[in-house]
């Protein structure tokens, strides 16, 4: 076959053959290494599958940087808020205080709200991934506050996410512009037209 001959000949003037052979060798080595690790235990198999799935997602979204940034920050936020909620619950358990383990589900719901809210706006004035990043940072801060004040963590995170989506999504700007138009219309309507009594 001509392709096989080009690959085996390895002519320096043939960039296709020169580049393909190292890629094949490296690919076979990676596949064998992953197979050897995955065959050791069930946990290793699950980790390799998760790694392969994550790599496939990154490869498919390599040109959509904003969506990739949003998914990455959402994953990290879910991990951090879950950790901080668990630490807060553990501390309150040791002090015989009320345990509020449901807070972590509130944080996770808010992370989904931030992710979906950034993409629900048809004409987003800013970058959607940056919007999700800002909302996730506020959620992490709210989860840290929730470690010490469990009743204030989720409401604070909700207000923060709502504020970021409103400011970054253009809702606040459109609301201010609409209020200005209403105010101008009200001021112009109070002026009586000249010659109306004649």
C-alpha positions as CSV (number, residue, x, y, z in Angstrom):
1,X,0.0,0.0,0.0
2,X,1.4,3.5,-0.8
3,X,0.5,4.8,2.6
4,X,2.3,2.0,4.4
5,X,5.3,2.4,2.2
6,X,5.5,6.1,2.9
7,X,5.2,5.4,6.7
8,X,8.0,2.7,6.6
9,X,10.3,4.6,4.3
10,X,10.3,7.7,6.6
11,X,11.5,10.2,3.9
12,X,12.5,13.4,5.5
13,X,10.9,15.4,2.8
14,X,7.5,13.7,3.5
15,X,6.0,15.5,6.6
16,X,3.0,13.1,6.7
17,X,5.1,10.0,7.3
18,X,7.6,11.7,9.6
19,X,4.9,13.0,11.9
20,X,2.7,10.0,11.8
21,X,5.1,7.4,13.1
22,X,6.0,9.1,16.4
23,X,2.3,9.8,17.0
24,X,1.5,6.1,16.4
25,X,4.2,5.0,18.8
26,X,3.2,7.5,21.5
27,X,-0.5,6.5,21.1
28,X,0.2,2.8,21.5
29,X,2.3,3.5,24.6
30,X,-0.5,5.6,26.1
31,X,-3.2,3.1,25.4
32,X,-1.2,0.2,26.8
33,X,-0.3,2.3,30.0
34,X,-4.0,3.2,30.5
35,X,-5.1,-0.4,30.0
36,X,-2.5,-1.7,32.5
37,X,-3.6,0.9,35.1
38,X,-7.3,0.2,34.5
39,X,-6.9,-3.5,34.9
40,X,-5.5,-3.3,38.4
41,X,-8.7,-2.5,40.3
42,X,-12.3,-1.2,39.9
43,X,-11.3,2.2,41.2
44,X,-8.5,2.5,38.7
45,X,-10.9,1.5,35.9
46,X,-13.4,4.2,37.0
47,X,-10.6,6.8,37.2
48,X,-9.4,6.0,33.7
49,X,-12.9,6.1,32.3
50,X,-13.4,9.5,34.0
51,X,-10.1,10.7,32.6
52,X,-10.9,9.5,29.1
53,X,-14.4,11.2,29.3
54,X,-12.8,14.5,30.5
55,X,-10.2,14.4,27.7
56,X,-12.9,13.7,25.1
57,X,-15.0,16.7,26.4
58,X,-12.0,19.0,26.3
59,X,-11.1,17.8,22.8
60,X,-14.7,18.4,21.6
61,X,-14.9,21.9,23.2
62,X,-11.3,23.0,22.4
63,X,-12.7,25.8,20.2
64,X,-15.4,26.9,22.6
65,X,-13.2,28.4,25.3
66,X,-16.1,30.1,27.1
67,X,-18.1,26.9,27.5
68,X,-15.0,25.0,28.5
69,X,-14.1,27.7,31.1
70,X,-17.7,27.6,32.5
71,X,-17.7,23.8,32.8
72,X,-14.3,23.8,34.5
73,X,-15.2,26.5,37.0
74,X,-18.5,24.8,37.7
75,X,-16.8,21.5,38.4
76,X,-14.3,23.1,40.8
77,X,-17.1,25.1,42.5
78,X,-19.1,21.9,43.1
79,X,-16.0,20.3,44.7
80,X,-15.1,23.3,46.9
81,X,-18.6,24.0,48.1
82,X,-19.1,20.4,48.9
83,X,-15.8,20.3,50.9
84,X,-16.6,23.5,52.8
85,X,-20.1,22.4,53.6
86,X,-18.8,19.0,54.9
87,X,-16.2,20.8,57.0
88,X,-18.8,23.1,58.5
89,X,-21.1,20.2,59.2
90,X,-18.3,18.3,60.9
91,X,-17.4,21.2,63.1
92,X,-21.0,21.7,64.1
93,X,-21.4,18.0,64.9
94,X,-18.4,18.2,67.3
95,X,-19.9,21.2,69.0
96,X,-23.4,19.5,69.3
97,X,-24.9,22.2,67.1
98,X,-27.6,21.9,64.4
99,X,-26.3,20.0,61.4
100,X,-27.4,21.5,58.1
101,X,-26.2,19.0,55.5
102,X,-28.8,20.2,52.9
103,X,-26.8,23.4,52.3
104,X,-24.5,21.6,49.8
105,X,-27.4,20.8,47.6
106,X,-28.4,24.5,47.6
107,X,-24.9,25.4,46.5
108,X,-24.9,22.8,43.8
109,X,-28.3,24.1,42.6
110,X,-26.9,27.6,42.5
111,X,-23.9,26.5,40.4
112,X,-26.4,25.0,37.9
113,X,-28.3,28.3,38.0
114,X,-25.2,30.3,37.2
115,X,-24.3,28.0,34.3
116,X,-27.7,27.9,32.8
117,X,-28.4,31.6,33.4
118,X,-25.3,32.6,31.4
119,X,-26.5,30.7,28.4
120,X,-30.2,31.5,28.6
121,X,-29.6,35.1,27.5
122,X,-29.7,35.2,23.7
123,X,-27.6,38.3,23.2
124,X,-25.1,38.3,26.1
125,X,-23.1,41.5,26.2
126,X,-20.1,40.0,27.8
127,X,-18.3,36.7,27.9
128,X,-20.5,33.9,29.2
129,X,-17.6,31.9,30.7
130,X,-16.4,34.9,32.7
131,X,-19.9,35.4,34.0
132,X,-20.0,31.9,35.3
133,X,-16.5,32.3,36.8
134,X,-17.6,35.4,38.7
135,X,-20.7,33.7,40.0
136,X,-18.8,30.6,41.0
137,X,-16.2,32.7,43.0
138,X,-19.1,34.3,44.9
139,X,-20.5,30.9,45.6
140,X,-17.2,29.7,47.0
141,X,-17.0,32.7,49.2
142,X,-20.6,32.1,50.3
143,X,-19.8,28.5,51.2
144,X,-16.9,29.7,53.3
145,X,-19.3,32.1,55.1
146,X,-21.7,29.2,55.5
147,X,-19.1,27.3,57.5
148,X,-19.5,29.9,60.3
149,X,-23.1,31.1,59.6
150,X,-25.0,28.2,58.0
151,X,-28.3,30.1,57.8
152,X,-26.6,32.9,55.7
153,X,-24.5,30.9,53.2
154,X,-27.1,29.8,50.6
155,X,-29.1,33.1,50.6
156,X,-25.9,35.0,50.2
157,X,-24.9,32.8,47.3
158,X,-28.3,33.2,45.7
159,X,-28.1,37.0,45.9
160,X,-24.6,37.0,44.6
161,X,-25.4,34.8,41.6
162,X,-28.5,36.7,40.8
163,X,-26.6,40.0,40.9
164,X,-23.8,38.7,38.7
165,X,-26.3,37.4,36.1
166,X,-28.2,40.7,36.2
167,X,-25.2,42.8,35.8
168,X,-23.3,40.7,33.3
169,X,-26.4,39.7,31.3
170,X,-27.5,43.2,30.6
171,X,-30.7,43.0,32.7
172,X,-29.7,45.8,35.1
173,X,-28.6,48.0,32.2
174,X,-31.9,47.5,30.3
175,X,-33.9,48.1,33.5
176,X,-32.0,51.4,34.1
177,X,-32.5,52.4,30.5
178,X,-36.2,51.6,30.7
179,X,-36.6,53.6,34.0
180,X,-34.9,56.6,32.3
181,X,-37.2,56.4,29.3
182,X,-40.2,56.3,31.7
183,X,-38.9,59.2,33.6
184,X,-38.3,61.3,30.5
185,X,-41.8,60.4,29.2
186,X,-43.3,61.4,32.5
187,X,-41.5,64.8,32.5
188,X,-42.5,65.5,29.0
189,X,-46.1,64.6,29.7
190,X,-46.4,67.0,32.6
191,X,-45.7,70.0,30.3
192,X,-48.9,71.3,28.9
193,X,-48.8,72.1,25.2
194,X,-48.9,75.8,24.3
195,X,-52.2,77.1,23.0
196,X,-54.2,74.3,24.5
197,X,-56.7,76.7,26.2
198,X,-57.3,78.8,23.2
